[in-house]
């Protein structure tokens, strides 16, 4: 198996290294990741500056661009063969509910799907390094099963792993996205020179964490596996919107 591995935490992130070691058990792994932490980059592209890649002594490539840039550049230029699958992670911190919209990890996987490949995004719910090996083991199992049980070509898998030892997991759950209350408003502060600066507020608390959601699975020490559709069309609104658009056309 040829695997492309990327992330949004940067090429030197411990989660990337942990996942690389586990995926190497499945085949050849090529790592192409941002040269810095780009958490929250979503599916942004670098359009006004040229992209550059650098190969490091461990064989990993870094790119001065976003996670989406990394996957696109890897597949179109850096890899000798088209990979069989794109894997993003292990992300430091969960990508649950509304978080997935902003996630560079999910975006890296989505770019793989845009280019016609199966793709998985993997996150652990903590920002420390304690149980990265657990998330990496889970990712290996998910990748193995996805390759033998493919999902539709417009979908990816978003996997979140509790921050506990592998032996303490309570199983796997197929979930839907939950939701959060709105985040705190931006906080205004001043830098040492008296100039205004602004920071994003804390994430909102769980709003929909009922049974069946990704939040519920994590809260019960289960791995959450959420199939995500790349097509964001709201089909259930087409009829109602068509109604008033007809009036505009008259």
C-alpha positions as CSV (number, residue, x, y, z in Angstrom):
1,X,0.0,0.0,0.0
2,X,1.2,3.5,-0.8
3,X,0.0,6.0,1.8
4,X,0.2,9.8,1.8
5,X,0.3,11.2,5.3
6,X,-0.2,14.9,6.2
7,X,-1.5,17.0,9.0
8,X,-2.1,20.6,10.1
9,X,0.0,20.7,13.2
10,X,3.2,20.9,11.2
11,X,5.9,18.5,10.0
12,X,7.6,18.2,13.4
13,X,4.4,17.4,15.4
14,X,4.6,14.3,17.6
15,X,1.3,13.1,16.3
16,X,2.6,12.9,12.8
17,X,5.6,10.8,13.8
18,X,3.4,8.5,15.9
19,X,1.0,7.9,13.0
20,X,3.9,7.4,10.5
21,X,5.4,4.6,12.6
22,X,2.1,2.8,12.8
23,X,1.1,3.2,9.1
24,X,4.6,2.0,8.0
25,X,3.3,-1.5,9.0
26,X,0.9,-1.3,6.1
27,X,3.2,-0.2,3.4
28,X,5.2,2.8,2.1
29,X,4.3,6.1,3.7
30,X,5.2,9.5,2.2
31,X,4.9,12.4,4.6
32,X,4.2,15.9,3.3
33,X,3.1,18.4,5.9
34,X,3.2,22.2,6.6
35,X,6.4,23.7,7.8
36,X,4.6,25.2,10.8
37,X,1.5,24.8,12.8
38,X,-1.6,25.7,10.7
39,X,-4.4,24.5,12.9
40,X,-7.7,26.1,11.8
41,X,-6.5,26.6,8.2
42,X,-9.6,24.7,6.9
43,X,-9.4,24.2,3.1
44,X,-7.5,27.4,2.4
45,X,-5.0,27.5,-0.6
46,X,-1.8,29.5,-1.1
47,X,-2.5,31.5,-4.3
48,X,-0.3,34.6,-4.0
49,X,3.0,33.0,-3.2
50,X,5.0,30.2,-4.7
51,X,5.1,26.9,-2.8
52,X,8.4,25.3,-1.8
53,X,9.1,21.9,-0.4
54,X,12.1,20.7,1.7
55,X,13.0,17.1,2.5
56,X,14.3,16.6,6.0
57,X,16.8,13.9,7.2
58,X,14.0,11.6,8.3
59,X,12.5,11.7,4.8
60,X,9.5,13.9,5.6
61,X,8.7,16.8,3.3
62,X,7.7,20.2,4.6
63,X,5.8,22.8,2.5
64,X,5.5,26.5,3.1
65,X,1.7,26.2,2.6
66,X,-1.5,24.9,4.0
67,X,-2.6,21.3,4.6
68,X,-4.6,21.4,1.4
69,X,-1.5,22.7,-0.4
70,X,0.5,19.8,1.0
71,X,-1.8,17.1,-0.2
72,X,-2.2,18.7,-3.7
73,X,1.5,19.2,-4.1
74,X,2.4,15.7,-2.9
75,X,0.0,14.0,-5.3
76,X,0.7,16.2,-8.3
77,X,4.5,16.7,-8.0
78,X,6.3,15.0,-5.1
79,X,5.2,11.4,-5.2
80,X,6.4,9.0,-7.9
81,X,3.1,7.0,-7.8
82,X,-0.4,8.0,-6.9
83,X,-1.2,7.0,-3.3
84,X,-3.8,4.4,-2.5
85,X,-5.1,6.6,0.4
86,X,-4.6,9.9,2.1
87,X,-4.4,10.0,5.9
88,X,-4.3,13.2,8.0
89,X,-3.2,13.3,11.6
90,X,-2.8,12.5,14.4
91,X,-4.2,15.9,15.2
92,X,-3.5,17.3,18.6
93,X,-7.0,18.1,19.9
94,X,-10.4,16.8,18.9
95,X,-12.2,17.7,15.6
96,X,-15.8,17.2,16.7
97,X,-19.1,18.8,15.6
98,X,-18.7,22.3,14.3
99,X,-14.9,22.1,14.7
100,X,-14.7,20.1,11.5
101,X,-15.6,23.1,9.4
102,X,-12.4,24.9,10.5
103,X,-10.1,21.9,10.7
104,X,-7.0,21.7,8.6
105,X,-6.7,18.0,9.4
106,X,-10.2,17.3,7.9
107,X,-9.4,19.6,5.0
108,X,-6.2,17.7,4.2
109,X,-8.3,14.5,4.0
110,X,-11.0,16.3,2.0
111,X,-8.4,17.4,-0.6
112,X,-7.4,13.7,-1.0
113,X,-11.0,12.9,-1.8
114,X,-11.2,15.8,-4.2
115,X,-8.3,14.2,-6.1
116,X,-10.2,10.9,-6.2
117,X,-8.7,9.0,-3.3
118,X,-10.0,7.4,-0.1
119,X,-9.2,9.6,2.9
120,X,-9.2,9.6,6.7
121,X,-8.7,12.4,9.2
122,X,-7.6,11.3,12.7
123,X,-7.5,13.3,15.9
124,X,-6.9,12.6,19.6
125,X,-8.9,14.6,22.1
126,X,-5.9,16.0,24.0
127,X,-3.2,18.5,23.1
128,X,-0.5,16.5,24.9
129,X,1.5,13.5,23.7
130,X,0.4,10.9,26.3
131,X,-1.8,8.6,24.2
132,X,-0.8,9.3,20.7
133,X,0.1,5.7,20.2
134,X,-3.5,4.8,20.9
135,X,-4.8,7.1,18.2
136,X,-2.2,5.8,15.8
137,X,-3.2,2.2,16.4
138,X,-6.9,3.1,15.8
139,X,-5.9,4.9,12.6
140,X,-4.1,1.8,11.3
141,X,-7.2,-0.4,12.0
142,X,-9.5,2.2,10.3
143,X,-7.3,2.4,7.2
144,X,-7.1,-1.3,6.8
145,X,-10.9,-1.6,6.9
146,X,-11.6,1.3,4.7
147,X,-9.4,-0.1,1.9
148,X,-11.4,-3.4,2.0
149,X,-14.8,-1.7,2.6
150,X,-14.8,1.5,0.6
151,X,-17.3,4.3,1.1
152,X,-18.8,6.6,-1.6
153,X,-16.3,8.7,-3.5
154,X,-17.7,12.0,-2.1
155,X,-17.1,11.1,1.5
156,X,-14.2,10.9,4.0
157,X,-14.0,9.4,7.5
158,X,-13.4,11.7,10.5
159,X,-12.0,9.7,13.4
160,X,-11.7,11.0,16.9
161,X,-10.0,9.0,19.6
162,X,-10.4,9.5,23.4
163,X,-7.2,10.5,25.3
164,X,-6.8,7.1,27.1
165,X,-4.7,4.0,26.7
166,X,-5.7,1.7,23.8
167,X,-6.7,-1.1,26.2
168,X,-9.2,1.2,28.0
169,X,-11.2,2.0,24.8
170,X,-14.9,1.0,25.1
171,X,-15.1,0.2,21.4
172,X,-15.9,2.0,18.2
173,X,-19.0,4.0,17.3
174,X,-20.3,5.3,13.9
175,X,-21.5,8.8,14.7
176,X,-23.0,12.0,13.3
177,X,-21.6,15.4,14.0
178,X,-22.8,17.0,17.2
179,X,-22.8,20.8,17.8
180,X,-21.6,23.4,20.2
181,X,-23.0,26.6,21.6
182,X,-21.4,29.6,20.0
183,X,-17.8,30.4,21.0
184,X,-16.9,33.2,23.3
185,X,-16.5,36.6,21.6
186,X,-13.1,37.8,20.6
187,X,-11.1,39.2,23.5
188,X,-9.4,42.6,23.2
189,X,-6.0,43.2,24.8
190,X,-3.0,45.4,24.3
191,X,0.5,44.6,23.4
192,X,3.5,46.0,25.3
193,X,3.4,49.1,23.1
194,X,-0.2,49.9,23.9
195,X,-1.6,48.7,20.5
196,X,-4.9,46.8,20.4
197,X,-4.6,43.0,19.7
198,X,-7.4,40.4,19.6
199,X,-7.7,36.7,20.4
200,X,-10.4,34.3,19.6
201,X,-12.4,33.2,22.7
202,X,-12.8,29.7,24.0
203,X,-14.8,27.1,22.1
204,X,-18.4,26.9,23.0
205,X,-19.7,24.2,25.3
206,X,-21.4,21.1,23.9
207,X,-25.0,21.8,22.6
208,X,-25.9,18.5,21.0
209,X,-24.0,15.7,22.6
210,X,-26.8,13.2,22.6
211,X,-26.5,9.5,21.8
212,X,-25.3,9.0,18.3
213,X,-23.1,12.1,18.1
214,X,-19.4,12.2,18.0
215,X,-19.4,14.1,21.4
216,X,-21.4,11.3,23.0
217,X,-19.0,8.6,21.8
218,X,-15.9,10.4,23.1
219,X,-17.6,11.1,26.4
220,X,-18.1,7.4,26.7
221,X,-14.5,6.5,25.9
222,X,-15.4,5.2,22.4
223,X,-13.7,6.0,19.1
224,X,-15.9,8.2,17.0
225,X,-16.0,7.5,13.3
226,X,-18.1,10.0,11.3
227,X,-18.5,9.7,7.6
228,X,-18.5,13.3,6.1
229,X,-19.9,14.3,2.8
230,X,-17.8,16.6,0.7
231,X,-20.9,17.8,-1.2
232,X,-22.3,20.5,1.1
233,X,-25.5,21.0,-0.9
234,X,-28.5,21.4,1.4
235,X,-30.9,19.2,-0.7
236,X,-33.7,19.6,1.8
237,X,-33.8,23.4,1.1
238,X,-33.8,23.3,-2.7
239,X,-37.6,23.1,-3.0
240,X,-38.2,26.1,-0.6
241,X,-35.5,28.2,-2.2
242,X,-36.8,27.4,-5.7
243,X,-40.2,28.7,-4.6
244,X,-39.0,32.3,-4.0
245,X,-36.4,32.2,-6.8
246,X,-39.3,31.6,-9.3
247,X,-40.8,34.9,-8.2
248,X,-37.5,36.7,-8.9
249,X,-37.6,35.2,-12.4
250,X,-41.0,36.6,-13.2
